[in-house]
Amino acid sequence: MTTIQVEGGELAVARWGPTDAPTAVAAHGITSHHLAWSLVGQDLAERGLGLVAPDLRGRGDSSDPGAASSLAAHADDLVAMAHSLALPTPGVVAGHSMGGFVAAMAGVRHPGSWSHVVLVDGGPPLSDPLPEGTDVEAVLLSVIGPALERLDARFESPEAYRVFWRNHPALAGVDPHLVNRYADYDLRPDGDTWRSKVSRAAILADARDTLVDPEVRTAVESLAPLPATMLHAERGMQDGPVALYPPERIAAIVDPLPHVETHLVEDVNHYTISLAPHGARAVADAIASALTT
């Protein structure tokens, strides 16, 4: 791990692979951190390629901007990080879940910095525009309520937090050692208990962007002519049969875009598309193809 300065704060950054190898930049999901990319990074390193993944602001060991967080700021941070680490440009930017929205925003705001965008079960809007007069706060709570409950929760010990994650229905196929590392990194002491490091205010601000910010909602469409690859999971957030991006939504909003190539990753859910070997290999394949083409 290393730390780099960005405007108004700093990012904790992990790197896999040789420092002189073709290297992609990757953004994690809304309440996650860099270890969400560990299997993908290891896979790429074994191919002689590289991956750099920060803890986005308000997550992990990076600065907390609170309510001032935004997907545009995260996108700008990715470019600043790539410059700070002297990565060759144009490069490849990837994002999982909310990180897909960040990666698309990075492509739109800094098109000269990238040759390809890889979206992993994230990036296109998840729903149609909200009708005028909608209570956005209520919608936010309906979408990320379970995540907020975890951020507000207190755990009696690090092991209790590990158990919480090991019992997550979507993580049944994930190496428990990786789950433990993931949980431990996300934890900080809070008096006699423990809690997640993730900033509640940053989560709410970023989630709002995905729902109502026009630039965010149209970012994937606006990437053209920059090419993009979207990998979407067969199953959903809780390993249920309904995907985060069902086939009909992919057909309606992504397949018509000529600059975006879509691929269904079978037998994975929203989490195991990056955290289980089969999914991570598919993601690494897409990134490697973009890096070497």
N, C-alpha and C positions, 0 to 999 in steps of 0.2 A: 504494500500500500504506500501511496505517496499523497501529498497534499498540494494543491495548486490554488493560486489566487484567481478569483474571478471578480467581476464588478460587485462591490459591496459585500464580499464574503469569500469563502473558500470551499473547495470540494475535496472530499476524500476519494481517491481514485485507485482502482485495481487494474493490473495489467497482466495479460497472459501472452506467452510466446516471445520469440526473439525481438529485441528492440529494433533491429534493422529489417524486420519482415514486413510485408504488406499488412496493414493493421486497420481493423474496423473500429468504430466508436459505437457504443451500445447504451441505451437508456432503459431502465427497469420500469416496473409498474407503480401504481399510485401509492401503495403503502409498503413497497419493497425496498431493496438495496442491492448493491453490486453482486452479492452472492447468487442472485437469481440467474446470473450469467456464467456461473462457475463451470458447469458441464460443457457449455458451448465454448467457453474460453479454453478449457483443457483440450477439447476436440480439435479446435483450430491450431493450438500450439503443437499438437502431435503431427499436424500437416505442415509445420513450418510457417504458419501464419500467426497473426496477432489479433488481440482484442483488448480494448480499453473500455472500462465501465466505471462511471462515477457513482457514488451515492448522490442522487439528486438533492438539491437543497431541501432541508427539512426532513431528511431521512439519514439513517446511519450516522456517520461522523461528519457530515457536511453541515455548513451553516444553516440556521433556521430563519427564513425570511418571514415566517408567520403568514398573515393575511396578504402580504405583498407578493406572495408567490404567484407565478403564472407560467403557462406552458411556453409562452414566448421567451421568458427569461431562461427557462431550462434549455430551450433550443439554442439561445445565444451562448449559454454556458458550454454546451457541447462543442461549439466552434472555438470558443476561447480555450477550452481544454486541449483540443486538437492542435491549436497553434502553440500553446505552452509546451506541449510534448513534442513539438516539431514533427508531427505526423505529415507524411506527404499529402499534397492535395492535387486534384480532387480525390477524396476518399469515399469510404462506404459508411453510412450511418444506419444503425438498426435500432428498433425499439419494440419492446413487448408490452402489451396492454396499454396503459396510459403512455408508456414510453413510445408506442407506435405513433401517437398523436404528436409527441415531442419530436420524434425523428422526421415526421412529415413537415412539421413546422420548421425544423432546421433546414430541410430541403427547400422550402418556399422562401424563407428569409435569407438564406445564404446559398443560393443555387450553385455558385462557383466553387464552393467548398467540397461538393460531393459529385461522385460519378454514378451512384446507385443508392437507393433507399430500400431497406428490408423491413417489412412490417410483420410483426408476429402477434397475431390475434389482437390487433389494435391498430388504430389510425383512422379508418373511416367512421363517420358518425354512427352511433349505436341505434339511434332512433330518428324519426322525422323531427323537424323543428317543433319546438314547444308552441302550442297555441297562445295567442296573445292573452295576457291576464293569468297565465299559469303561475302557481306558487312554486317558484324555482327551489326555494329552500325545502319544501315538502318533497319535491322530486329528488333532490339530492339525498335526502334522508332515506327515501325508498330504494335508491340505487346503492349507496355506500353505507347504509345504516349498520350492517354487520361489521364492516371494517372499523367504523367509529366506535362501536361497542368494544372491540379489541383494544383500540387505542386508549379508551377510558378505563379499561380494566386494570386491576392490580393483582399481581401474582405473588404467592407466598415465597417462591424460590425460583431460581433459574430452571430447575428440573420441572416445576409445574408449567412453565412456559413451553418447555420442550414437549411435554406431554400434550399440551393444547395443540401444538402444531402436528405432532405425530398422529393425533386423532382426527385431523382434518380430513374430510371425506375425499377431497381431491388429491391427497398426497399418499394414498395407499401404496402406489408403486414407486415411491421415491426412497432412495437410500436413507435409512434413519440417521446415519452419521452426518449426511448432508443436511437433513432437517435440523439436527441438533446444532450444527454450526450456524445455520441460517437463523435459528431462534436466538442463540447466544449473542450473535452480533447485533441483533435488533433490541437488545435488552439493556436497561439502565436502572440503577437503584433509585428508589423513591421512599425515603424513610426506612421503615422496616420491611417494605415490600419491593416489588420490581414492576416495571412497566415498559412498554414499547418506546423506542427513541423517536418515533415518527411524530411530526408536528400536526396536531389536529387542524390548526388554522390553515396550514399549507395545503392539506388534503382537501379541505372545503373549497379553497380558492381554485385549486387545480381542477377539481371535479366540476365546478361551475363553468370553467373554460370549455370543457368537453361538451357541455350541454348548450351553451348560449353564445360563445364567442364565434362570430362569423368566420374569422380567419382560421380558427382551429377546425371548425366544422367543414370547411371547404379545402383544407390543406392538401389532402390526398388528390383531389381533383385538380388542384392548382399546381401540382408538382410538374406537370407536363411542360417541356419534353423530357425532363429528368426521369429515367426509367425506375420502376419500383417493382419489388416482388412482395406479395402478401401471402403468408402462410396462415391458415386458419384451422383451429382445432375442431375435431369431430364432436367433442362433448363440451359441457359448459363449466361454469365456475365451481359448482359443487360436485362435479363429475356426473351430472345428470345428462339425459339424452338431448336436451335442447342446448345447442351451441350458443356461445356469445354472439357469433355471427352465423345465423342459420343460412342454409343454402339459398333461400329466397332473397335474403338481404344482400348476400354476395352477388347474386344474379342481378339485382336491381341497381345497386350503387357502385359496385367495383368492376364487375365483368365488362360493362360498357366502356370503361376507360382504357383506351388503347395502350397507354404507357404503363399500365399495371398488369403484371402477370400473377394469377392467383393459383394457389396449390392447397388442397385439403390435406391435412396431416391426420391420418386415421389412427384410431386407438389411443388418442391423447385428449386431455382436457385443457382448460385454460392455463393451468399451472404446469402440468407435466409436458406441455409442448416445449418447455425449456428446462424443466427440472428432472425429467426422466430420460434415460439414455436414448430411447427411440426418438422422442421429440427433439432432444438437443442435437442429435445427429442430423435431423432434417433441417434444423435452423442453421447448424454449422455448414451444411452443404450449400444452402442458399447464400450465406455470407461468403464462403470460399469461392463460389462461382462468381460472385460480384467482384471480389478482390482480384481474381486472376483473369478476368475477361478484359 
